[in-house]
Every structure is written in C-alpha cells, then in structure tokens.
C-alpha cells in the first residue's frame, strides 16, 4: 500500500512539474509577444519624452522687452562664441539642435562656471541651470530642442578666468 501511494504521489509530482513547465512556456511567450508589440508600436507612435524644452509656453508669453528690436554681440573681450547650429538666418522648425562652441585665444583659460544663458523678456528668465548639464569641454550641445512659435532672444555670456567676458544675443525665429 505504501508503494502504491508513493507511486501516486510521484505521478502527481510529475504532472505538477509538467503543468508548471507548460505555464512557464506560456508566460514566456506572452512576455515576448508583449515586448515585441511595445517595440513595434514605438516606431508608429514615438514617445516625446526625449525632447528638450528650452523655453516653455508660459515663459514665451511673458511681456517682451519694449526697446529690444534685434539681437547682437554686445561685448567681445572674452572667449569667442561660435554658433554651429541652428542657422540663425533661416526660420526654425522644432525640434532643432543647438550647438555652440566656445573658442579661446592663446594663453587664456575659459571659466565654464561663468556661463550664463538668459531668455530676454521684460524680466529676464535665467536658463543657465537648464542648459549647463549639456556643456561638455568647450561646447554646449542641445538636441531635440522644443521652443514655442515666435521670436525669442537669448543672451549667452561666458568669460575667461582672468575676467574678460563675451556677451552675445541670439535671435531664434521659430515658425513651427
């Protein structure tokens, strides 16, 4: 009787093992199907979570500077500010790339802690903390930049450790 009971227990354990194994195979198949579905859906419905909002709509709606007609270079004693992208003479479509290089003259050291980026409004909006994480070596590179439609004037300032500064204003004309 003990042997028969043991055989029954053994056969039920074997059947449980096969049931768990089948369930595991089914679960793996479902997870694979779910993963593949999400993977392919991401191509047709891209997520907008990777864009960089340089200027929010609320900031763009702030009152303008009344006397500001166009942007220009104001002070050029410090590092040279070179705008690699975007092309400022063309209207911009969002998202776009901002690529600004800071070039030094001989025997001068750029003080990257002196970098300031402001959005010029009646009360200027400091964007420095927003962009500083994207400063590497001598370049500021922002990818997939989103900005509301309109004209936006940014002021970029950087200096040498010895104190000389460059102040440049950049006009972004965003049409969409």
Buried (B, 14 or more C-beta within 10 A) or exposed (E): EEEEEEEEEEEEEEEEEEEEEEEEEEEEEEEEEEEEEEEEEEEEEEEEEEEBBBBBEEBBEBEEEEEBEEBEEEEEEBBEBEBEBBEEEEEBEBBBEBBBBBEEEEEBEBBBEBBBBBBBBEEBBEBEEBBBEBBEEBEBBBBEBBBBBEEBBBBBBBBBEEEBBBBBBBBBBBEE
